[in-house]
Each structure stands twice: as structure tokens, then as C-alpha cells.
Amino acid sequence: MSNNKGISLIETLIAMVVLLLVFLALMQTALVSIDANAANLLRDEAISIAEATMNAARNVPFDSVVTLPAETVRKKIRALKDPSNPSLDFPFTVTRTVNNLSGDNRQITILVGWQWKGENYTHSITTIRKSND
């Protein structure tokens, strides 16, 4: 009679395959989480750029508020590691548009755009400004 108290090679291989599948699933979950965090970080930065641009537009005299061409704002975002961009400067495109609603009312719209992993994203904020006359 033989002694079969150990683990066979087949059982060991099956256990290793099951562990491999579990680790691959955990790795995929971690990658999705990291990508979502990076996208949220970029969105937060776009919001802060839009708010700063809007505050600057609110502080300009009413008659001087004009539409400006799109400009590129580069921000250092340390949490993103992009091999194609070693300086970690991330470009955001900022456009300020002003529409005359009536003689003493103007609508100011700030549009911030950026590209992440081949997809275009935008964030816009709008306010209405009344003449101080």
C-alpha cells in the first residue's frame, strides 16, 4: 500500500493557475482605479483653472470684458507619470467667451479642455455679469 499524504503535481499546478487568475483580476482592478484617479485629478485641475480664469474675468472692468482666443495653460501635475511627457507639464486649453445679453448684461463662459488617453474632455462654467452703472 502506497502513502498518498502529499500534494500531487497536478493539484499544485491547478492551485497556481487559480492564484494567477486571482492576481490578474486584482491587477486589472488596480489599473482601473489608478486611471480613474488620474482622470479625477485632471478634472479637479480643470475646475481650478476655470475658477481662476472666471475670477480674473469678474475683476476686469465691465467695459473691458472681451472674448479672448484660446490659450494653452500648462500645469505641473506630479501624480501623473507619462513617459512621453517627462516634465509632467499637462496642457489645458482655456477659452473665454463673452456674449452681450442686453446693454448692461454680459454672459461670460469659460471652457477648459484637455486630452487624456486619446479622449477629449471639457469643463465649462458660465456667469452673467451686470454693469455697475
C-alpha positions as CSV (number, residue, x, y, z in Angstrom):
1,M,0.0,0.0,0.0
2,S,1.4,3.4,-1.0
3,N,1.4,6.5,1.1
4,N,-0.6,9.3,-0.6
5,K,-0.4,12.1,2.0
6,G,1.3,14.7,-0.1
7,I,0.1,17.1,-2.9
8,S,0.4,15.9,-6.4
9,L,2.0,17.9,-9.2
10,I,-1.4,18.3,-10.9
11,E,-3.0,19.7,-7.8
12,T,-0.1,22.2,-7.4
13,L,-0.4,23.4,-11.0
14,I,-4.2,23.9,-10.6
15,A,-3.7,25.9,-7.4
16,M,-1.1,28.1,-9.2
17,V,-3.4,28.7,-12.1
18,V,-6.2,29.7,-9.7
19,L,-3.9,32.1,-7.9
20,L,-2.7,33.5,-11.2
21,L,-6.3,34.3,-12.2
22,V,-7.0,36.0,-8.9
23,F,-3.8,38.1,-9.1
24,L,-4.6,39.1,-12.7
25,A,-8.1,40.3,-11.6
26,L,-6.6,42.3,-8.7
27,M,-4.1,43.8,-11.1
28,Q,-6.8,44.9,-13.5
29,T,-8.8,46.4,-10.7
30,A,-5.8,48.4,-9.5
31,L,-5.1,49.7,-13.0
32,V,-8.7,50.8,-13.5
33,S,-8.6,52.5,-10.1
34,I,-5.3,54.3,-10.9
35,D,-6.7,55.5,-14.3
36,A,-9.9,56.8,-12.6
37,N,-7.9,58.7,-10.0
38,A,-5.8,60.3,-12.7
39,A,-8.9,61.3,-14.6
40,N,-10.4,62.8,-11.5
41,L,-7.1,64.7,-10.7
42,L,-7.2,66.2,-14.2
43,R,-10.9,67.2,-13.8
44,D,-10.1,68.9,-10.5
45,E,-7.3,70.8,-12.0
46,A,-9.5,71.9,-14.9
47,I,-12.1,73.1,-12.4
48,S,-9.5,75.2,-10.5
49,I,-8.2,76.7,-13.8
50,A,-11.8,77.6,-14.9
51,E,-12.5,79.1,-11.5
52,A,-9.3,81.2,-11.5
53,T,-10.0,82.4,-15.1
54,M,-13.6,83.3,-14.1
55,N,-12.4,85.2,-11.0
56,A,-10.0,87.1,-13.2
57,A,-12.8,87.9,-15.7
58,R,-15.0,89.1,-12.8
59,N,-12.3,91.5,-11.6
60,V,-11.9,93.2,-15.0
61,P,-13.9,96.4,-15.5
62,F,-17.3,95.7,-17.2
63,D,-16.4,97.5,-20.5
64,S,-13.1,95.6,-20.7
65,V,-14.6,92.1,-20.6
66,V,-14.0,90.7,-24.1
67,T,-13.8,87.3,-25.8
68,L,-10.2,86.0,-25.7
69,P,-8.8,83.5,-28.1
70,A,-8.0,80.0,-26.8
71,E,-4.8,79.8,-24.8
72,T,-2.9,76.8,-23.5
73,V,-2.2,76.6,-19.8
74,R,0.4,74.1,-18.7
75,K,0.1,72.8,-15.2
76,K,2.6,70.6,-13.3
77,I,0.7,67.5,-12.1
78,R,3.1,65.4,-10.1
79,A,0.8,62.4,-9.6
80,L,0.7,61.7,-13.4
81,K,3.6,59.8,-14.8
82,D,3.6,60.0,-18.6
83,P,6.7,58.7,-20.3
84,S,6.0,60.9,-23.4
85,N,5.9,64.0,-21.2
86,P,8.8,63.7,-18.7
87,S,8.4,67.3,-17.3
88,L,4.9,66.4,-16.2
89,D,3.5,69.7,-17.6
90,F,0.0,68.9,-18.7
91,P,-1.7,71.2,-21.3
92,F,-5.2,72.6,-20.7
93,T,-6.8,74.7,-23.4
94,V,-8.7,77.7,-21.9
95,T,-11.2,79.8,-23.9
96,R,-13.2,82.8,-22.6
97,T,-16.3,83.8,-24.5
98,V,-18.4,86.9,-23.8
99,N,-21.9,87.3,-25.1
100,N,-23.9,90.6,-24.8
101,L,-27.3,89.7,-23.5
102,S,-28.5,93.3,-23.3
103,G,-27.0,96.7,-22.8
104,D,-25.9,96.1,-19.3
105,N,-25.7,92.3,-19.1
106,R,-23.0,90.0,-20.4
107,Q,-22.7,86.3,-20.2
108,I,-19.1,85.0,-19.6
109,T,-18.3,81.4,-20.4
110,I,-15.0,79.7,-19.6
111,L,-14.3,76.5,-21.4
112,V,-11.3,74.3,-20.3
113,G,-10.4,71.4,-22.5
114,W,-7.8,68.6,-22.1
115,Q,-7.0,65.3,-23.6
116,W,-6.4,62.1,-21.6
117,K,-5.6,58.7,-23.2
118,G,-6.9,59.8,-26.6
119,E,-10.2,61.2,-25.4
120,N,-11.2,64.8,-25.3
121,Y,-12.7,66.2,-22.1
122,T,-14.1,69.7,-21.3
123,H,-15.3,71.6,-18.3
124,S,-17.2,74.9,-18.7
125,I,-18.6,77.4,-16.2
126,T,-20.8,80.4,-17.0
127,T,-21.8,83.5,-15.2
128,I,-23.8,86.6,-16.0
129,R,-22.3,90.0,-15.2
130,K,-24.2,93.2,-14.8
131,S,-22.8,96.7,-15.4
132,N,-22.1,98.6,-12.2
133,D,-23.6,101.8,-13.6
